[in-house]
Amino acid sequence: MCGFTGFSTADTSFDHQAVIKAMSDAIAHRGPDSEGLFSDERVSLGFRRLSIIDLENGAQPMYNEDGSLVLCFNGEIYNHGELRAELKAAGHIFRNRADSEVLLHGYEEWGEGLLNRLRGMFAFVIYDRKTGGLFAARDIFGIKPFYYYHKGGVFLFGSEIKSFLHHPQFVKELNEGMLPQYLCFEYLPNEETFFRDVFKLPAAHCLAWEGGKLTVRRYFSIEYRIDHSKTLGQWSDEIAGVFRESCKTHMIADVEVGCFLSSGVDSSYVTQEMARELPVKSFSLGYAEEKYSELRNAQELSKIIDVENFSRKITAKEFFDATPTIQYHMDEPLPNPSAVPLYFVAQEARKQVKVVLSGEGADELFGGYRYYQECIPYQKYMKVPRFLRLLLGNIAEKLPAFHGRRFLMRGRSPLSVRYIRNNYVYNFSECKDILKKDYHAKTPDYYTKPVFDRITNEDEITQMQYADMQVWMLYDILQKADKMSMANSLELRVPFLDRRVLETALKIPSEYRVTKDGTKLALRRAALKSLPEKTADMPKIGFLTPLNDWLRQDEYYQMIRAAFNGETAGRFFQTQNITRLLDDHKAGKAHNMKKIWSVYCFIVWYEEFFVKR
């Protein structure tokens, strides 16, 4: 696990070695154990290492036998042992036990074909010193980040955008036109970032840079192959087997491995499977406000399954004080309140371990979100001719509230519009009421429709899960998981997001994933083989925070109000209108927590990157 950064430019007017050193130092939190630098007349690479496997060796940048290829790699390759044996049989010479080296020799042996042999989480770049070309790739889920900047013959790349700020040819500009999308989604829903000309390499994509030309292409696609031949019990058995093996594989390390534990089935299932292999430390977080705290359930489960549990509670002051640090580490504004407890539980875990396993991805793969259940009544209704659904929806909109009104109104729209996790933070039409400018932005379904167009042959439940994997999980869930753990120099592994687990999930019929009575049916049945029934059947509740209540406390209300009437807010927002949202929330006239926090996090993030730096 590490962070890396680098650049390619023909400009010799500055000291390349000094610049790559500064870029690498900016992401030292990703790898505090060691540093490595490489620079020649065409490319410079910087690397920070968090030593997990082969602690004494495995330094990067890493070279092949003749030094013609140079590697920087962030992540873990869980099948590196199998690949190593195959490559040794083909004549390749290995110098250490680190998983990194299989990427070098695998690329020599198979070229781009290496990517579909890899089982793991990764972002890496390989520099070919003979051709001057760069090849880079990101894992199939997008667990590990990869950013790049391409402008005027300059190519920058790395694990975090903040490293780019230290390059003299990087032009720092706000990608302001994406503000409406951020307000709707709470993240940017495509490869763009809030820094102009900086892009995310999409999940399951690779890129090549040579001779000033950049090409980006997809190397893997998620494809459902539903198998109706098995019963629910048989699917639960298959899940149990493949997930047990995934957890065992994800525990491979030369350092101690712990886990995050909430009261939900996903992290509990991970914890139980780890405990089968060896004594494990679990880490949990809660609040003084008991109604928002999951600690009691987590501590109760840890006793039942005989797992040591370490927990702490955070205060409102800690929550708000950490917000600037958190938004800085995010690289882009991300107002998901669960990022804050995630930051603190990672901080707690890092006191004792370097690696943790967590439960991200289970909801997307196995159908865990309750809004998937909305698809069930719509499955028949969407067969009604569109003109009739449109007519009924328009009539319902003009009538007073009645049971079924929302159903008819939403039924006017295709799934790509009804999507967006069932609602926006801000409706698209609301953006013009709070933004100072009209950005002539595209509507949110402009970004979601192409995703749904790739999976029109599947039912709506499956389509929504697929879209969540491609959008919500990629740009929100996995971004905060990586950034909050690495801010604390902690490696976070996600055994649900494994190629073999995915292969199983893509075969399970939707009726074994979601019904009108429940979610994650097959997964819960599998977990029930190991966990108490209370835990296996625990409804999805997310990472709760008391933020809704705290924003009504005068101390924090005044703090947010000051920000809403400050210089940064005045540049982008209609301050009177965002202050009204805050005032109405404090007075109990509305529940505007998500709207308030989205605006506030953008303000804090902007000041971190465009005012302070």
CORUR-V729509 format. One record per residue. N is the residue number from 1. PHI is phi in radians with two decimals (999 if undefined). OMEGA is omega in radians with two decimals (* if undefined). Layout:
n = <N;N>
phi = <PHI;PHI>
omega = <OMEGA;OMEGA>
This chain:
n = <1;2;3;4;5;6;7;8;9;10;11;12;13;14;15;16;17;18;19;20;21;22;23;24;25;26;27;28;29;30;31;32;33;34;35;36;37;38;39;40;41;42;43;44;45;46;47;48;49;50;51;52;53;54;55;56;57;58;59;60;61;62;63;64;65;66;67;68;69;70;71;72;73;74;75;76;77;78;79;80;81;82;83;84;85;86;87;88;89;90;91;92;93;94;95;96;97;98;99;100;101;102;103;104;105;106;107;108;109;110;111;112;113;114;115;116;117;118;119;120;121;122;123;124;125;126;127;128;129;130;131;132;133;134;135;136;137;138;139;140;141;142;143;144;145;146;147;148;149;150;151;152;153;154;155;156;157;158;159;160;161;162;163;164;165;166;167;168;169;170;171;172;173;174;175;176;177;178;179;180;181;182;183;184;185;186;187;188;189;190;191;192;193;194;195;196;197;198;199;200;201;202;203;204;205;206;207;208;209;210;211;212;213;214;215;216;217;218;219;220;221;222;223;224;225;226;227;228;229;230;231;232;233;234;235;236;237;238;239;240;241;242;243;244;245;246;247;248;249;250;251;252;253;254;255;256;257;258;259;260;261;262;263;264;265;266;267;268;269;270;271;272;273;274;275;276;277;278;279;280;281;282;283;284;285;286;287;288;289;290;291;292;293;294;295;296;297;298;299;300;301;302;303;304;305;306;307;308;309;310;311;312;313;314;315;316;317;318;319;320;321;322;323;324;325;326;327;328;329;330;331;332;333;334;335;336;337;338;339;340;341;342;343;344;345;346;347;348;349;350;351;352;353;354;355;356;357;358;359;360;361;362;363;364;365;366;367;368;369;370;371;372;373;374;375;376;377;378;379;380;381;382;383;384;385;386;387;388;389;390;391;392;393;394;395;396;397;398;399;400;401;402;403;404;405;406;407;408;409;410;411;412;413;414;415;416;417;418;419;420;421;422;423;424;425;426;427;428;429;430;431;432;433;434;435;436;437;438;439;440;441;442;443;444;445;446;447;448;449;450;451;452;453;454;455;456;457;458;459;460;461;462;463;464;465;466;467;468;469;470;471;472;473;474;475;476;477;478;479;480;481;482;483;484;485;486;487;488;489;490;491;492;493;494;495;496;497;498;499;500;501;502;503;504;505;506;507;508;509;510;511;512;513;514;515;516;517;518;519;520;521;522;523;524;525;526;527;528;529;530;531;532;533;534;535;536;537;538;539;540;541;542;543;544;545;546;547;548;549;550;551;552;553;554;555;556;557;558;559;560;561;562;563;564;565;566;567;568;569;570;571;572;573;574;575;576;577;578;579;580;581;582;583;584;585;586;587;588;589;590;591;592;593;594;595;596;597;598;599;600;601;602;603;604;605;606;607;608;609;610;611;612;613>
phi = <999;-2.92;-2.29;-2.41;-2.67;-3.07;-2.72;-2.30;-2.77;-1.59;-1.27;-1.93;-1.41;-2.35;-1.40;-1.06;-1.19;-1.16;-1.21;-1.18;-1.13;-1.16;-1.12;-1.18;-1.08;-1.14;-2.08;-1.05;-1.10;-1.33;-2.74;-1.41;-1.38;-2.82;-2.30;-2.47;-2.29;-2.44;-2.70;-2.30;-1.28;-2.05;-2.38;-2.19;-2.28;-2.21;-2.45;-2.17;-1.94;-1.86;-1.29;-2.16;-2.13;0.88;-1.08;-1.39;-2.02;1.35;-1.12;-2.25;-0.98;-1.98;-2.08;-1.39;-1.01;-1.71;1.33;-1.42;-2.01;-2.19;-2.03;-2.22;-2.47;-2.11;2.39;-2.51;-1.87;-1.36;-1.82;-1.12;-1.13;-1.12;-1.16;-1.05;-1.09;-1.13;-1.28;-1.10;-1.12;-1.51;1.83;-1.39;-1.83;-1.80;-1.82;-2.68;-1.71;-1.16;-1.14;-1.00;-1.17;-1.17;-1.20;-1.08;-1.25;-1.12;-1.20;-1.07;-1.39;-2.09;1.08;-1.10;-1.07;-0.98;-1.06;-1.45;-1.71;-1.48;-2.07;2.88;-2.00;-2.85;-2.47;-2.57;-2.39;-2.11;-1.81;-1.66;-1.24;-1.33;-1.72;1.41;-1.56;-2.08;-2.17;-2.41;-2.68;-2.26;-1.10;-1.19;-1.69;1.47;-1.16;-1.81;-1.46;-2.62;-2.00;-2.56;-2.28;-2.35;-2.78;0.98;1.41;-1.85;-2.23;-1.97;-2.68;2.94;-1.37;-2.47;-1.15;-1.00;-1.17;-1.14;-1.06;-1.68;-1.71;-1.13;-1.71;-1.40;-1.76;-1.46;-2.36;-1.38;-1.49;-1.13;-1.14;-1.58;-0.99;-1.05;-1.18;-1.03;-1.15;-1.34;-1.54;1.43;-2.78;-1.56;-1.55;-2.59;-1.34;-1.24;-2.21;-1.37;-1.81;-1.04;1.27;-1.83;-2.23;-1.56;-1.23;-1.09;-1.00;1.07;-2.14;-2.26;-2.41;-2.31;-2.24;-2.72;1.04;1.40;-1.87;-1.95;-2.24;-2.20;-2.57;-1.45;-2.01;-2.59;-2.25;-1.36;-2.33;-1.32;-2.33;-1.09;-2.04;-1.59;-1.45;-1.92;-1.48;-1.03;-1.10;-1.18;-1.17;-1.13;-1.11;-1.15;-1.05;-1.00;-1.20;-1.25;-1.28;-1.04;-1.15;-1.12;-1.06;-1.06;-1.15;-1.24;-1.57;-1.14;-2.96;-1.74;-2.30;-1.21;-2.05;-1.98;-2.67;-1.52;-2.39;-1.88;-1.62;-1.41;-1.19;-1.16;-1.18;-1.15;-1.13;-1.02;-1.06;-1.09;-1.17;-1.13;-1.13;-1.16;-1.59;-2.92;-1.04;-2.33;-1.67;-1.97;-2.30;-2.36;-2.39;-2.58;-2.26;-1.10;-1.29;-1.00;-1.16;-1.81;-1.75;-1.73;-1.04;-1.04;-1.14;-1.12;-1.18;-1.12;-1.13;-1.05;-1.25;-1.10;-1.68;1.05;-2.13;-1.18;-2.15;-2.10;-2.47;-2.63;-1.98;-1.96;-1.73;-1.04;-1.08;-1.08;-1.03;-1.28;-1.12;-1.41;-1.00;-1.06;-1.08;-1.14;-1.17;-1.13;-1.20;-1.18;1.31;-2.26;-1.10;-2.44;-1.59;-1.09;-1.02;-1.18;-1.10;-1.21;-1.08;-1.11;-1.04;-1.29;-1.24;-1.16;-1.06;-1.16;-1.13;-1.15;-1.14;-2.20;-2.37;-1.81;-2.33;-2.32;-1.79;-2.47;-1.75;-1.01;1.72;-1.12;-1.13;-1.25;-1.32;-1.97;1.48;-1.70;-1.49;-1.15;-1.20;-1.10;-1.15;-1.08;-1.14;-1.10;-1.18;-1.34;-1.00;-1.47;-1.11;-1.23;-1.47;-1.16;-0.89;-1.04;-1.10;-1.30;-1.10;-1.14;-1.10;-1.11;-1.16;-1.18;-1.15;-1.06;-1.10;-1.56;-1.69;-1.08;-1.02;-2.67;-1.10;1.75;-1.08;-1.10;-1.04;-1.17;-1.15;-1.23;-1.17;-1.21;-1.86;-1.21;-1.06;-1.11;-1.60;-1.17;-1.10;1.21;0.91;1.38;-2.90;-1.62;-1.18;-2.02;-1.12;-0.97;-1.17;-1.32;-1.04;-1.16;-1.39;-2.04;-1.49;-1.35;-2.03;-1.68;-1.54;0.86;-1.33;-1.33;-1.18;-0.97;-1.19;-1.03;-1.55;-1.56;-1.04;-1.04;-1.18;-1.17;-1.12;-1.43;-2.47;-1.18;-1.43;-1.84;-1.22;-1.14;-1.04;-1.13;-1.06;-1.18;-1.09;-1.06;-1.11;-1.11;-1.13;-1.48;-2.14;-1.02;-1.11;-1.21;-1.62;-2.10;-0.97;-1.32;-1.13;-1.23;-1.09;-1.19;-1.21;-1.30;-1.27;-1.26;-1.04;-1.89;0.95;-2.17;-1.49;-1.93;-1.96;-2.23;-1.17;-1.21;-1.63;-2.31;-0.95;-1.29;-1.13;-1.05;-0.99;-1.20;-1.04;-1.31;-1.79;-1.33;-1.02;-1.10;-1.22;-1.71;-1.84;-2.39;-2.31;-1.15;-1.73;-3.02;-2.20;0.88;-0.98;-1.15;-1.15;-1.10;-1.11;-1.16;-1.14;-1.11;-1.21;-2.08;-1.92;-1.06;-0.99;-1.01;-1.33;-1.08;-1.69;-1.04;-1.16;-1.17;-2.20;1.27;-1.61;-1.25;-2.41;-1.47;-0.96;-0.97;-1.33;-1.06;-1.18;-1.67;-1.39;-1.04;-1.02;-1.48;-1.02;-1.14;-1.10;-1.16;-1.07;-1.09;-1.14;-1.20;-1.98;-1.56;-1.12;-1.11;-1.03;-1.14;-1.30;-1.98;-2.11;-1.42;-1.05;-1.10;-1.32;-1.25;-1.16;-1.12;-1.02;-1.18;-1.11;-1.12;-1.16;-1.08;-1.36;1.39;-1.39;-2.72;-1.91;-1.85;-0.92;-1.11;-1.16;-1.12;-1.18;-1.11;-1.15;-1.09;-1.12;-1.11;-1.04;-1.08;-1.08;-1.04;-1.19;-1.13;-1.77;-2.07;-1.99;-1.31;-2.14>
omega = <-3.08;2.89;3.08;3.10;-3.13;3.11;3.03;3.13;3.10;-3.09;-3.14;-3.06;3.12;-3.10;-3.08;-3.10;3.11;-3.12;-3.13;3.05;3.13;3.11;3.14;3.13;-3.12;3.13;-3.11;3.12;3.13;-3.12;-3.09;-3.03;3.14;-3.12;3.05;-3.12;3.04;3.09;2.95;-3.03;-3.09;-3.00;3.01;-3.12;3.07;-3.01;3.01;-3.00;2.88;-2.98;-3.11;-3.13;-3.07;-2.98;-3.07;-3.09;3.06;3.13;3.09;-0.04;-3.07;-3.04;3.01;-3.00;-3.08;3.09;-3.09;3.10;-3.14;-3.06;2.82;-2.96;3.07;3.10;3.10;3.05;-2.98;3.09;-3.09;3.12;3.12;-3.13;3.13;-3.14;3.14;-3.11;3.06;3.12;3.13;3.04;-3.13;-3.10;3.14;-3.10;-3.11;-3.13;-3.06;-3.14;-3.10;-2.97;3.11;3.10;3.12;-3.09;3.08;3.11;3.07;-3.04;-2.97;-3.10;-3.14;3.11;3.07;-2.93;-3.11;3.01;-3.01;3.02;-3.10;3.05;-3.05;2.81;-3.11;3.06;3.09;3.13;3.10;-3.05;3.12;-3.08;-3.05;-3.09;3.07;3.03;-3.11;-3.13;3.12;-3.04;-2.95;3.12;-3.02;-3.13;3.14;-3.03;3.01;3.12;3.05;-3.13;-3.06;-3.11;3.03;3.12;3.11;3.12;3.08;-3.14;3.11;-3.10;3.14;-3.10;-3.03;3.11;-3.12;-3.09;-3.07;3.10;-3.05;-3.13;3.09;3.11;-3.09;3.12;3.10;3.05;-2.92;-3.09;3.14;-3.14;3.12;3.13;3.08;-3.11;3.12;-2.99;-2.95;3.04;3.06;-2.91;3.06;-3.04;3.10;3.02;3.10;3.01;-3.11;3.12;3.00;-3.07;2.97;2.93;-3.08;3.04;3.09;3.11;3.01;3.11;3.05;3.10;3.14;3.12;3.14;-3.13;-3.14;3.02;3.12;-3.12;3.10;3.09;-3.11;3.09;3.04;-3.11;3.10;3.06;-3.01;-3.13;-3.10;-3.01;-3.05;3.10;3.08;3.13;3.13;3.10;3.14;3.07;-3.13;3.09;-3.12;-3.13;-3.08;-3.14;3.08;3.14;3.13;3.12;3.13;3.13;-3.11;3.12;-3.12;-3.14;3.04;3.06;-3.14;-3.12;3.09;3.14;2.98;-3.13;2.98;3.12;-3.06;-3.08;-3.00;-3.14;3.11;3.12;3.08;-3.10;-3.14;-3.14;3.08;-3.09;3.07;-3.02;-3.10;3.08;-3.03;3.07;3.10;-3.05;-3.07;-3.14;3.11;-3.11;3.06;3.10;-2.98;-3.06;3.11;-3.00;3.09;-3.00;-3.07;3.14;-3.13;-3.14;3.11;3.13;-3.10;3.10;-3.12;-3.09;3.04;3.10;3.11;-3.09;3.08;-3.06;3.05;3.06;3.09;-3.12;3.06;-3.13;3.11;-3.13;-3.09;3.13;-3.10;-3.02;3.10;3.11;-3.12;-3.14;3.05;-3.11;3.13;-3.04;3.07;-3.14;3.07;-3.01;3.08;-3.05;-3.11;3.09;-3.07;3.07;3.10;3.09;-3.08;3.12;3.04;3.10;3.13;-3.11;-3.06;3.08;-3.04;-3.08;3.07;-3.04;2.99;2.97;-3.09;-2.97;3.14;3.04;-3.09;-3.11;-3.12;-3.10;-2.97;3.03;-3.02;-3.08;-3.08;-3.12;3.02;-3.12;3.12;-3.12;-3.01;3.09;-3.14;-3.09;3.10;-3.05;-3.11;3.05;3.04;-3.13;-3.03;-3.09;-3.14;3.08;3.12;3.14;-3.12;3.12;3.14;3.11;-3.12;-3.12;-3.08;-3.10;3.03;-3.09;3.04;-3.13;-3.13;-3.11;-3.14;3.13;-3.13;-3.14;3.13;-3.14;3.06;-2.92;3.01;-3.05;-3.12;3.07;3.12;3.14;-2.99;3.10;3.04;3.01;3.07;2.87;2.96;2.91;-3.08;-3.12;-3.13;-3.07;-3.10;-3.14;-3.12;3.12;-3.08;-3.10;2.96;-3.06;-3.11;-3.05;3.05;3.13;-3.08;-3.11;3.01;-3.11;-3.08;-3.06;3.12;3.10;3.14;3.13;-3.14;-3.01;-3.09;-3.08;-3.12;3.14;-3.01;3.10;-3.13;3.11;-3.13;3.08;3.12;-3.14;3.11;3.10;-3.06;-3.03;-3.04;-3.10;-3.07;-2.98;3.13;-3.02;-3.05;3.10;-3.12;3.11;3.13;-3.00;-3.11;3.09;-3.10;3.01;3.14;3.14;-3.12;3.08;3.12;3.13;-3.01;-3.02;3.02;-3.12;-3.08;-3.10;-3.06;3.05;3.10;-3.13;3.10;-3.10;-3.08;3.14;-2.99;3.10;-3.06;3.13;3.04;3.05;-3.03;2.98;3.13;-3.09;-3.08;-3.14;3.10;-3.03;-3.07;3.13;3.12;3.11;3.10;-3.12;-3.11;3.10;-3.08;-2.97;3.01;-3.11;3.14;-3.11;-3.11;-3.11;-3.10;3.14;3.13;3.13;3.12;-3.14;-3.02;2.98;3.08;-3.03;3.14;3.13;-3.10;-3.13;3.08;3.07;-2.95;-3.10;-3.07;3.00;-3.13;3.12;3.13;-3.13;3.10;3.11;-3.13;3.12;3.14;-3.07;-3.12;3.12;-3.12;3.13;-3.00;-2.95;2.97;-2.95;3.13;-3.09;3.11;3.08;3.10;3.08;-3.14;-3.13;3.13;3.11;-3.13;-3.11;-3.13;3.14;-3.11;3.06;-3.01;-3.03;-3.07;3.14;3.14;-3.07;3.11;3.12;-3.10;-3.13;3.07;3.13;-3.14;3.14;-3.12;-3.13;3.08;-3.00;-3.06;3.09;-3.11;-3.07;*>
